[in-house]
Amino acid sequence: MSALDLKITLKKSVFLGLFIVLKIVLSYALVNGAYDFHRDEFLYLDQANHMAAGFTSVPPLISVFSWLIKLLGGGFYLVRFFPAFIGALTIVYCWKIVGAIKGNLLAQCLACTAMICSIYLRLNTLYQPNSFDVLAWTAAFYYLIRYFDHEQEKYLYLFATAIAIGFLNKYNILFLVIGLFPAILVGKERKILASKHLYFAILLALLIALPNILWQINRGFPVMHHMKLLQRTQLVNVGLIPFLFSQLLFFANSIFFLLAGICTLIFYKPFAKYRWIIFTYLFTMLVFIYLHGKDYYTLGLYPVLLCFGAVYFGQVLSKYVAVWGSVLIFMLVSFIYVLPLLMPVYSPMQIIKHRKRFERFGLLRWEDGKNHVLPQDYADMQGWKEIAHLADIAYSRVQNKSTLLVRADNYGQAGAINYYSKFHDIRAVAYSDDYLHWFRIEKPIQAMIMLTGAMDEDPQRKRERRFFKKITKIGEVKSPYSRESGASVFLLEGANINVTSIIESEIIEKQKWQ
């Protein structure tokens, strides 16, 4: 390597390092301290205490991350680091994609800026499988680009590894495979089907995913039931126009790069050999539209498109500083304008003060179709410490804890108690999601800490008074901005019948339904 090449490499490394640091710093700095974990995050963190080859809610990879977090102390900022770091790795792959398609330093910087000024910034603040899902899709595109450009077999195996690890994170990546297959068939890339290394790579992917596949087989493929349940309860309500509008809204600030990426992959001759990417995008989108997929399911498709758009701006329009400079200014200014809508930078009181602005974009509309004080996601990040505190008060009053059951109303409550409780053996469970399989009843139940939902229909606990001698209301959630506001904690003592058999029969019935 010449001195000039070394200087260029060092310069690029410095810029990439700055983008990585910026990405991670923004993931912390743009989240108001008024917000706690999201309810889903508590479930994933609790999976560290129940390691398995699969879960009813998600595949097992995030439980491995949760185990590492637990091993390292499990602190709030440590949890926040994981999705931020995964987002930074996605930016690294975008940088590599731009380099692979002969993009210059300007193009690489534009691609990274487009990624930061988009929905991915918000996505990478939440400890959920979605961040790694986008990373896996982006890595898969990168390795396939490298394979078709150089036909080196190692990239096929790396592609297969990315798909397999992505599968262990979230089954959503299978839709990428479904979209890729016809996209490759319609182009000259179909010659890959004659390569024996493709089939060896498929075997490698199956081997990596095998533990979870066997877990699914042994349990009758709960993922299929989960998909049918989603189809009946949520996906059936996904409309085509809102779905397509969301795709544009996700990248409103980076829209010029997105449109450039799509158009150049269709019409720009130097990118003709990469046309399989736009076909993959179209076929995968059609699958999502047909199945009424949620709008964010598609997010793995866009980093590669932003990269191609950035390369076009960075190379073809690099001489026209006014053009790409204006686009960059638009992206940054519009990003600053929508930042309070994109990220939880406003406190609840500030959101109330700017209520009309949030209403204008439909951000206060919840899944019940009504407008509320906060966006639903933000309301799901309130009240959890209060719930854990009330549960601790009840737990401290029980003498014989070996015959105590702590049963929450939902997985968010159970996970928050297990995370925040000062009692490490509290083991809260619920009749929902994975918690339904985590009940450990070793002795006859004599007491129960019972949590109710915010809209409880039996506030006097008339049903349970037949089974327990004493029922004490410990308190209820007072946080006005929480979805759990009004949820109550009760201590039920002195079981006068065989409560254990009733609980066990309820668990069996719930598991059958699940």
LUMMI-305959 format. One record per residue (C-alpha): residue number from 1; residue in one letter; x, y, z. Coordinates in steps of 0.001 Angstrom, whole numbers, plus 524288, in hexadecimal, padded with zeros to 5 digits. Each point is the difference from the previous one (the first is absolute). Layout:
% residues N
PT   seq   type      px      py      pz
PT   NUM      A       X       Y       Z
...
This chain:
% residues 514
PT   seq   type      px      py      pz
PT     1      M   80000   80000   80000
PT     2      S   80573   80D14   7FBDC
PT     3      A   80105   80BC2   80903
PT     4      L   7F4C5   80662   7F89F
PT     5      D   7F742   7F404   8016D
PT     6      L   80346   7FF42   80E63
PT     7      K   7FC7C   80E55   801A3
PT     8      I   7F2F1   7FE18   7F910
PT     9      T   7FCE7   7F3E0   80819
PT    10      L   8033B   80724   80C86
PT    11      K   7F7A6   80B8B   7FBF0
PT    12      K   7F46A   7F71D   7FD1D
PT    13      S   801D3   7F8D0   80CE9
PT    14      V   7FFA4   80CE5   80769
PT    15      F   7F357   80414   7F95C
PT    16      L   7F9CE   7F2B2   80256
PT    17      G   8042D   8006F   80E3A
PT    18      L   7F9C2   80D5C   80184
PT    19      F   7F322   7FB01   7FA77
PT    20      I   8004D   7F43F   8092B
PT    21      V   80245   808B5   80BD3
PT    22      L   7F58C   80999   7FB68
PT    23      K   7F639   7F500   7FE3F
PT    24      I   8022E   7FA9D   80DA5
PT    25      V   8004D   80D5C   80696
PT    26      L   7F343   80446   7F989
PT    27      S   7F972   7F368   8046B
PT    28      Y   8024F   80473   80DFC
PT    29      A   7FF1A   80EBF   7FEC0
PT    30      L   7F2F4   80073   7F8E2
PT    31      V   7F841   7F82D   80A0E
PT    32      N   7F9EB   80810   80AD9
PT    33      G   802F5   7FB22   80DB4
PT    34      A   7F167   7FFAC   802EE
PT    35      Y   7FEBD   7F340   7F883
PT    36      D   802AB   7F247   804CC
PT    37      F   8014E   7F360   7F860
PT    38      H   7F52B   7FC61   7F691
PT    39      R   7F751   7F4D7   804C3
PT    40      D   8054E   7F6C8   7F579
PT    41      E   80DE9   80231   804A1
PT    42      F   7FCFA   7FA4A   80D62
PT    43      L   7FB8F   7F33D   7F9BB
PT    44      Y   80C88   7FEBF   7F81D
PT    45      L   80876   80330   80BD6
PT    46      D   7F90F   7F5B0   8080C
PT    47      Q   8030E   7F59E   7F5D5
PT    48      A   80DDF   80006   8058A
PT    49      N   7FA56   7F8A6   80BAC
PT    50      H   7F9A1   7F5A2   7F764
PT    51      M   80A03   7FCCD   7F57A
PT    52      A   7FA94   7F70A   7F573
PT    53      A   80120   7FCCA   7F194
PT    54      G   7F3A7   807BC   7FD73
PT    55      F   7F4E7   807C8   805DA
PT    56      T   7F1CA   801D8   7FC66
PT    57      S   80266   80E7D   7FDEE
PT    58      V   80CED   80010   7F87A
PT    59      P   80B65   7F738   7FBFE
PT    60      P   80B0E   7FE8F   809E5
PT    61      L   80A88   809BA   7FBC2
PT    62      I   7FB49   80B86   80810
PT    63      S   80017   7F751   80C1A
PT    64      V   80EA2   7FE36   7FDC8
PT    65      F   801A5   80EC5   7FFD4
PT    66      S   7F7BE   800B6   80C57
PT    67      W   8089D   7F5CE   80671
PT    68      L   80C0F   8082D   7FCB1
PT    69      I   7F95E   80C22   80562
PT    70      K   7FCBC   7F8C9   80C87
PT    71      L   80DF4   7FAFD   800F7
PT    72      L   8051C   80DF8   7FEAD
PT    73      G   7F70A   8056A   80A7B
PT    74      G   7F358   8028F   7F8BF
PT    75      G   80040   80ECE   801A3
PT    76      F   7F6B0   80913   7F8CA
PT    77      Y   80A87   80668   7F7A3
PT    78      L   80621   7F2DE   7FCD5
PT    79      V   7F2FB   7FB43   7FAAC
PT    80      R   7FEF8   80C5C   7F7D9
PT    81      F   80DB1   7FDAB   7FA91
PT    82      F   7FC9D   7F334   7F931
PT    83      P   7F629   8052A   7F5F0
PT    84      A   80855   80C37   7FE26
PT    85      F   80BFE   7F79D   7FD28
PT    86      I   7F82C   7F74F   7F6C4
PT    87      G   7FB9B   80C5A   7F8F6
PT    88      A   80E2A   80441   7FF0B
PT    89      L   80392   7F2C8   7F9EE
PT    90      T   7F53A   80214   7F5FF
PT    91      I   8066F   80CE3   7FC6E
PT    92      V   80CEA   7F8BF   7FE67
PT    93      Y   7F98A   7F6C8   7F642
PT    94      C   7FA33   80B91   7F8B4
PT    95      W   80DA3   805C1   7FF49
PT    96      K   804F4   7F315   7FA8F
PT    97      I   7F4DF   7FF06   7F618
PT    98      V   8031C   80D8C   7FAC3
PT    99      G   80E57   7FC48   7FF05
PT   100      A   7FC9F   7F32F   7F93A
PT   101      I   7F875   80706   7F53A
PT   102      K   80B1F   809A0   7FE00
PT   103      G   7FA5D   80B44   807AC
PT   104      N   80948   80AB1   8046B
PT   105      L   801E9   805AA   80D91
PT   106      L   7F55D   80A1C   7FDC4
PT   107      A   7F66B   7F52D   7FC79
PT   108      Q   8039A   7F852   80C29
PT   109      C   7FDE4   80BF1   80894
PT   110      L   7F302   802EB   7F960
PT   111      A   7FB56   7F1F6   8020E
PT   112      C   80377   8007A   80E74
PT   113      T   7F944   80D2E   8018E
PT   114      A   7F3D1   7FADA   7F92B
PT   115      M   7FFB3   7F44F   80937
PT   116      I   8013B   80886   80C11
PT   117      C   7F5B6   809CE   7FB60
PT   118      S   7F56D   7F5A5   7FEB2
PT   119      I   7F760   7F6A6   80794
PT   120      Y   80BF0   7F7AF   80350
PT   121      L   8042C   809C8   80A55
PT   122      R   7F37C   7FD51   8078C
PT   123      L   80088   7F179   7FD23
PT   124      N   80D92   7FEEA   805D7
PT   125      T   7FBF3   805B3   80D18
PT   126      L   7F72B   7F46B   80322
PT   127      Y   804FE   7F2EA   804CD
PT   128      Q   7F825   7F7BD   7F690
PT   129      P   80336   7F648   7F512
PT   130      N   7FD03   80A3E   7F59C
PT   131      S   80D75   80661   8007D
PT   132      F   8072C   7F34F   7FD75
PT   133      D   7F5F0   7FC7E   7F599
PT   134      V   803F6   80BF7   7F817
PT   135      L   80E62   7FCD7   8023D
PT   136      A   7FE47   7F20C   7FB21
PT   137      W   7F8C7   80457   7F3A7
PT   138      T   80A68   80A48   7FD25
PT   139      A   80B17   7F656   80218
PT   140      A   7F929   7F61C   7F72F
PT   141      F   7FEF0   80A07   7F506
PT   142      Y   80E49   803B3   8019F
PT   143      Y   804FF   7F209   7FF14
PT   144      L   7F768   7FCFA   7F455
PT   145      I   804B4   80C41   7F90F
PT   146      R   80DF8   7FBBA   80275
PT   147      Y   7FD3C   7F23C   7FB17
PT   148      F   7F999   80453   7F345
PT   149      D   80B0A   809BE   7FDA4
PT   150      H   80B5A   7F6CB   802C9
PT   151      E   7FA1F   7F238   80059
PT   152      Q   80824   7FC72   80BCF
PT   153      E   7F975   7F4C0   80730
PT   154      K   80314   80577   80D7A
PT   155      Y   7F5CD   80A9C   7FDFC
PT   156      L   7F589   7F5B6   7FDAC
PT   157      Y   80317   7F9D8   80D17
PT   158      L   80032   80D30   806AC
PT   159      F   7F2E1   80321   7F9A9
PT   160      A   7FA6D   7F335   804F8
PT   161      T   80567   802CB   80D9B
PT   162      A   7F9A9   80D7D   80011
PT   163      I   7F2E7   7FA05   7FC21
PT   164      A   80115   7F53C   80A37
PT   165      I   803BB   80910   80B23
PT   166      G   7F55E   80942   7FB83
PT   167      F   7F67C   7F497   800A9
PT   168      L   8042E   7FD53   80E08
PT   169      N   7FCF2   80E35   802ED
PT   170      K   7F30E   801BF   7F8DC
PT   171      Y   7F8EB   7F785   7F61F
PT   172      N   7FD2D   80C3C   7F80E
PT   173      I   80C7F   7FDC8   7F835
PT   174      L   7F974   7F48B   7F922
PT   175      F   7F854   80A09   7F83C
PT   176      L   80CE7   804F0   7FA90
PT   177      V   80328   7F238   7FB67
PT   178      I   7F275   7FEFC   7F9DB
PT   179      G   80227   80CCF   7F8CE
PT   180      L   80DE1   7FCA9   7FBE3
PT   181      F   7FC8C   7F341   7F94F
PT   182      P   7F7AA   80561   7F4BD
PT   183      A   808C7   80C11   7FF1C
PT   184      I   80BAD   7F757   7FD23
PT   185      L   7F858   7F73D   7F6BC
PT   186      V   7FC5C   80B2E   7F6E1
PT   187      G   80E13   80475   7FE1B
PT   188      K   80D03   7FA4D   7FC25
PT   189      E   802CE   7FE19   80E78
PT   190      R   7F82E   7F355   7FEF8
PT   191      K   80C98   7F926   7FC52
PT   192      I   8026E   7FF9F   80E9D
PT   193      L   7F67D   7F484   80025
PT   194      A   80A41   7F7DD   7F8F5
PT   195      S   80A22   80246   80A9D
PT   196      K   801FE   7F4E9   80987
PT   197      H   80477   809FD   809FA
PT   198      L   7F242   805A7   80059
PT   199      Y   7FAC6   7F31D   8051C
PT   200      F   80B30   7FE63   80987
PT   201      A   7FD02   80DCE   804BC
PT   202      I   7F1A6   7FC4E   801A2
PT   203      L   80433   7F437   8081B
PT   204      L   8087F   808EC   8084C
PT   205      A   7F470   80917   80244
PT   206      L   7F747   7F48C   803BE
PT   207      L   80A64   7FAF4   8094D
PT   208      I   80112   80D25   806D2
PT   209      A   7F130   8013B   80107
PT   210      L   7FDE0   7F1A1   8037B
PT   211      P   7FE53   80194   80ED1
PT   212      N   7F4B4   8094D   7FE25
PT   213      I   7FA33   7F803   7F4DF
PT   214      L   7FFED   7F3F1   808BD
PT   215      W   7FA1C   80829   80AFE
PT   216      Q   7F4FF   80417   7F6E0
PT   217      I   7FDC4   7F1FD   7FB60
PT   218      N   7FF92   7FA8A   80DD6
PT   219      R   7F5BA   80A11   803D8
PT   220      G   7F76F   7FF04   7F40E
PT   221      F   804FE   80C75   7F967
PT   222      P   7FAB7   80A5B   8094D
PT   223      V   804D9   80A34   7F643
PT   224      M   7F514   7FBE5   7F6BA
PT   225      H   7F5C8   8021D   80A7D
PT   226      H   80656   80D03   8033E
PT   227      M   7FF2A   8041D   7F1AD
PT   228      K   7F1B5   7FBEA   7FF18
PT   229      L   7FCFC   8076A   80C76
PT   230      L   806D4   80C11   7FAA9
PT   231      Q   7F86A   7FE97   7F35E
PT   232      R   7F2FF   7FF7F   8072D
PT   233      T   80269   80A7A   80A25
PT   234      Q   80984   809D3   7FA14
PT   235      L   8044F   7FDCD   7F1F7
PT   236      V   7F20F   7FF82   7FAFD
PT   237      N   7FEE2   80E5B   803C2
PT   238      V   80BF4   80434   7F81E
PT   239      G   7FB7B   80804   7F449
PT   240      L   80789   8016A   7F355
PT   241      I   8004C   80EE3   7FFA0
PT   242      P   80483   801C0   80E37
PT   243      F   80A1E   7F542   7FDC3
PT   244      L   805BC   806AF   7F3FA
PT   245      F   7FF2F   80D7D   80626
PT   246      S   807C7   7FB31   80BAF
PT   247      Q   80AF4   7FB9A   7F6F6
PT   248      L   801AC   80E0F   7FB8F
PT   249      L   7FDFC   805A7   80D87
PT   250      F   80ACC   7F769   805AB
PT   251      F   809B4   8069F   7F6D1
PT   252      A   7F9F9   80D6E   7FE5D
PT   253      N   80D06   80681   80307
PT   254      S   807CC   7F6D0   7F737
PT   255      I   7F5BF   7FF71   7F54B
PT   256      F   808ED   80516   7F531
PT   257      F   809E3   7F538   80291
PT   258      L   7F552   7F5BC   80095
PT   259      L   7F9C2   8045C   7F341
PT   260      A   80D6F   8010E   7F9AC
PT   261      G   80328   7F237   80456
PT   262      I   7F36E   7FA7A   7FA6E
PT   263      C   800AE   80783   7F333
PT   264      T   80E61   7FD8F   7FD44
PT   265      L   7FE74   7F168   80253
PT   266      I   7F560   8002C   7F599
PT   267      F   80536   809B3   7F5FF
PT   268      Y   80E72   80301   80285
PT   269      K   80841   7F75A   7F712
PT   270      P   80C22   7FEFC   808C1
PT   271      F   7F717   7F9B2   80A3B
PT   272      A   7F990   7F6A5   7F673
PT   273      K   80752   7F454   80594
PT   274      Y   7F9E7   802D1   80D38
PT   275      R   7F21F   7FFF8   7FAD5
PT   276      W   7FD48   7F392   807BB
PT   277      I   7FFC3   808B6   80C10
PT   278      I   7F47E   80817   7FB4B
PT   279      F   7F904   7F38D   7FBBC
PT   280      T   80258   7FA8D   80D98
PT   281      Y   7FA32   80C66   805A6
PT   282      L   7F3F6   7FF31   7F755
PT   283      F   7FD79   7F17C   8021D
PT   284      T   801EC   80103   80EAE
PT   285      M   7F70F   80BD3   800D2
PT   286      L   7F591   7F894   7F872
PT   287      V   800D9   7F4DD   809C8
PT   288      F   7FE8A   80967   80B6B
PT   289      I   7F47D   806BC   7F95A
PT   290      Y   7F953   7F309   7FD1F
PT   291      L   801A6   7FB5B   80E0B
PT   292      H   7FC4B   80D4F   805B8
PT   293      G   80D3E   8010E   806A5
PT   294      K   8028B   80B00   80996
PT   295      D   806C0   80BD3   7FA51
PT   296      Y   80CA9   7FE4B   807B9
PT   297      Y   801D2   7F1F5   7FB2C
PT   298      T   80607   805D4   7F3AF
PT   299      L   80ABD   807F2   8068C
PT   300      G   80AB3   7F64F   7FC65
PT   301      L   7FDED   80324   7F18D
PT   302      Y   803C8   80E40   80085
PT   303      P   80E44   80187   80444
PT   304      V   804E4   7FA40   7F334
PT   305      L   7F70C   80918   7F83F
PT   306      L   804F8   80BCE   80789
PT   307      C   80DD9   7FB96   7FCDF
PT   308      F   7FD8A   7FFDB   7F167
PT   309      G   7F97B   80D49   800CB
PT   310      A   80BA2   8055B   8077F
PT   311      V   80979   7FA97   7F5D8
PT   312      Y   7F87C   806CA   7F523
PT   313      F   80063   80CEB   80746
PT   314      G   80E24   7FE0A   803EE
PT   315      Q   80514   7FC8F   7F288
PT   316      V   7F733   804F8   7F53A
PT   317      L   7FC20   80C77   80707
PT   318      S   80CAC   8022D   80768
PT   319      K   803BC   80B07   7F6B1
PT   320      Y   7F321   806C7   802A6
PT   321      V   802A4   80450   80DE2
PT   322      A   7F3AE   8083C   80032
PT   323      V   7F7A5   7F3FB   7FD09
PT   324      W   8050F   7F640   809CF
PT   325      G   802A5   80AFD   809A9
PT   326      S   7F1C8   8044C   7FF43
PT   327      V   7FB69   7F207   801EA
PT   328      L   808E2   7FE70   80BB8
PT   329      I   7FB32   80CC8   805FE
PT   330      F   7F1D6   7FBF2   7FDA7
PT   331      M   80297   7F2FA   806AB
PT   332      L   80653   8060E   80BF5
PT   333      V   7F64C   80B33   8018A
PT   334      S   7F419   7F742   7FE35
PT   335      F   805FE   7F62A   8095E
PT   336      I   80154   80A6E   80A81
PT   337      Y   7F1E6   80428   7FD89
PT   338      V   7FA3E   7F24B   8016A
PT   339      L   8094E   7FBC9   80AC3
PT   340      P   7F60A   801DF   80B03
PT   341      L   7F673   7F7A7   7F839
PT   342      L   809FC   7F590   7FCC4
PT   343      M   806FC   7FEDB   80D0E
PT   344      P   7FB5D   800DF   80E28
PT   345      V   80735   80CB4   80281
PT   346      Y   7F400   806CD   80595
PT   347      S   7FB6C   7FD2E   80DC8
PT   348      P   7F188   7FC87   801B5
PT   349      M   7FD16   80E08   803E0
PT   350      Q   806C1   80534   7F3CA
PT   351      I   7F829   7F6AA   7F771
PT   352      I   7F372   804DC   80651
PT   353      K   8045A   80DE3   7FD51
PT   354      H   80222   7FCB5   7F199
PT   355      R   7F452   7F6E7   7FF1E
PT   356      K   7FAC5   80555   7F31E
PT   357      R   80CD8   7FD6F   7F918
PT   358      F   7FFE2   7F1C8   8044A
PT   359      E   7F194   7FE8A   7FC8E
PT   360      R   80273   80562   7F269
PT   361      F   808CE   7F460   7FD13
PT   362      G   7F6FB   7F633   806A8
PT   363      L   80A0F   7FCF7   80A70
PT   364      L   7F660   80093   80B44
PT   365      R   7F6F6   7F5D3   7FA1E
PT   366      W   80111   7F2E2   806D4
PT   367      E   7FC1C   7F287   7FB5C
PT   368      D   7F265   80272   805C1
PT   369      G   7FE0F   80A7A   7F5A2
PT   370      K   7FF50   80B16   809EE
PT   371      N   80928   80B64   802A2
PT   372      H   806EC   7FFFC   80D24
PT   373      V   80920   808F5   80775
PT   374      L   80CA7   7F958   7FB6A
PT   375      P   803C1   7F78E   7F467
PT   376      Q   7FD40   7F1D4   80367
PT   377      D   80E56   7FC1D   7FFEA
PT   378      Y   80336   80AE4   80994
PT   379      A   7F4CA   7FC2D   808FE
PT   380      D   805C9   7F252   7FFC5
PT   381      M   80C60   805E4   805E1
PT   382      Q   7F98C   8054E   80C56
PT   383      G   7FC51   7FACE   80D63
PT   384      W   8083E   7F3AB   800AB
PT   385      K   80818   80389   80BFE
PT   386      E   7F379   8035C   8071B
PT   387      I   7FA71   7F29A   7FCF7
PT   388      A   80C5B   7F93D   804D1
PT   389      H   7FFDB   8082A   80C7A
PT   390      L   7F1F9   7FC25   80323
PT   391      A   80330   7F1BE   7FD67
PT   392      D   80BAA   800F7   8093E
PT   393      I   7F75B   80560   80AD7
PT   394      A   7F6F2   7F464   7FE8F
PT   395      Y   80B51   7F65E   7FF00
PT   396      S   80632   804FA   80C8D
PT   397      R   7F374   7FD29   8078E
PT   398      V   7FFE3   7F17E   7FCB3
PT   399      Q   806AD   7F751   809F3
PT   400      N   80091   7F30F   7F8A4
PT   401      K   8043E   803EB   7F267
PT   402      S   8018A   7F1E7   7FB84
PT   403      T   7F11E   7FEFA   7FEDC
PT   404      L   7FE40   80D4B   7F98A
PT   405      L   7FC5A   80276   7F1D3
PT   406      V   80260   80D5B   7F9DA
PT   407      R   7F6C8   8010B   7F470
PT   408      A   7FFA6   80C28   7F797
PT   409      D   7F585   80417   7F66F
PT   410      N   8093B   800A0   7F45F
PT   411      Y   80E02   7FD7A   7FBEC
PT   412      G   803E4   80E40   801A2
PT   413      Q   7FC31   7FFE5   80E5D
PT   414      A   8068F   7F2DE   80278
PT   415      G   80C90   80407   7F941
PT   416      A   80097   80D26   806F3
PT   417      I   7FE7B   7F973   80D44
PT   418      N   80AA3   7F61B   7FD0B
PT   419      Y   80920   80AAC   7FB24
PT   420      Y   7FDE4   80A6E   80A4B
PT   421      S   7FC6A   7F845   80C2C
PT   422      K   809BF   8004E   80B2E
PT   423      F   7FC5C   7F1B9   80262
PT   424      H   80786   7F7A6   7F653
PT   425      D   7F77E   7F404   80241
PT   426      I   7F2D9   80696   7FDAD
PT   427      R   7FDA8   7F8FC   7F2DD
PT   428      A   7F3DD   806F8   7FB13
PT   429      V   7F86A   7F92B   7F539
PT   430      A   7F3EC   802BB   7F7C8
PT   431      Y   7F615   7F94C   7F757
PT   432      S   8062B   805AB   7F3C3
PT   433      D   80AF5   7FD68   7F64E
PT   434      D   80BD6   7F8A5   8053C
PT   435      Y   7FC2A   80205   80E30
PT   436      L   7F52D   7F62D   7FE2E
PT   437      H   80AB3   7F59D   7FF0E
PT   438      W   8080B   80533   80B4F
PT   439      F   7F6F9   7FC90   80B4F
PT   440      R   80745   7F81E   80A59
PT   441      I   7F64C   7FB18   80A21
PT   442      E   807DA   7F734   8090F
PT   443      K   7F732   80096   80C17
PT   444      P   7F160   80233   80218
PT   445      I   7FCE9   80E72   7FE80
PT   446      Q   7FC46   80684   80CDC
PT   447      A   80199   80E3D   7FC02
PT   448      M   8001D   807BF   7F363
PT   449      I   80429   80D8F   7FBC9
PT   450      M   7F66B   80349   7F54F
PT   451      L   8013E   80B48   7F674
PT   452      T   7F473   804B1   7F81F
PT   453      G   7FF26   807BC   7F38B
PT   454      A   7FCBA   80E5B   7FEC1
PT   455      M   7F208   7FCCD   7FBBA
PT   456      D   7FD22   7F56E   80A12
PT   457      E   7F1B4   7FBF0   8009B
PT   458      D   800B2   7FA7E   80DDB
PT   459      P   80693   80A70   80877
PT   460      Q   7FA46   7F9FF   80C7C
PT   461      R   805C4   7F2A5   7FCBD
PT   462      K   7F2F1   7F930   80221
PT   463      R   80470   7F423   7F86A
PT   464      E   80C0B   7FD93   8086C
PT   465      R   7F914   80243   80D13
PT   466      R   7FA7D   7F246   7FF06
PT   467      F   80DBE   7FA72   7FFB3
PT   468      F   807BF   80845   809BB
PT   469      K   7FD52   803D0   80E0F
PT   470      K   80623   80D77   7FEDF
PT   471      I   80185   80943   7F477
PT   472      T   80772   80CBC   80181
PT   473      K   80144   80A68   7F5B3
PT   474      I   80E1B   804A6   80081
PT   475      G   7FE23   80B3F   7F6A9
PT   476      E   7FE4C   803E2   7F1DC
PT   477      V   80828   80683   7F58C
PT   478      K   7FE73   80EB9   800E2
PT   479      S   80872   80402   7F471
PT   480      P   7F657   80789   7F779
PT   481      Y   8077B   7FD97   7F376
PT   482      S   801B1   7F145   800FA
PT   483      R   7F7A9   7F605   7F8DE
PT   484      E   80029   7F901   80D11
PT   485      S   7FA0B   80BAA   8071C
PT   486      G   7F5BA   7FA7D   8093E
PT   487      A   805DA   7F25B   80043
PT   488      S   7FF40   7FA95   80DD6
PT   489      V   80811   7F6FA   80888
PT   490      F   7F902   7F6F4   80981
PT   491      L   8052F   7F6C8   80A67
PT   492      L   7F7AC   7F3CE   80153
PT   493      E   802C3   7F7F0   80C37
PT   494      G   7FB03   7F394   80661
PT   495      A   7FB6E   7F790   7F4DA
PT   496      N   7F441   7F85A   80503
PT   497      I   7FEA6   7F699   7F49B
PT   498      N   80958   7F97F   7F680
PT   499      V   803A5   80C31   7F87A
PT   500      T   80B8E   7F8F5   7F9E9
PT   501      S   7F777   7F6DD   7F7F3
PT   502      I   7F7F0   80B76   7FB18
PT   503      I   80C28   80785   7FBDB
PT   504      E   805D1   7F402   7F96B
PT   505      S   7F385   7FD53   7F867
PT   506      E   7FF8E   80E3A   7FBAE
PT   507      I   80E22   7FF14   7FB5F
PT   508      I   7FCEB   7F3D8   7F808
PT   509      E   7F43A   80676   7F9B1
PT   510      K   807AD   80C42   7FCCF
PT   511      Q   80B25   7F7FD   7FA3D
PT   512      K   7F669   7F886   7F772
PT   513      W   7FA7F   80CC9   7FAF0
PT   514      Q   80DB6   80563   7FDE6
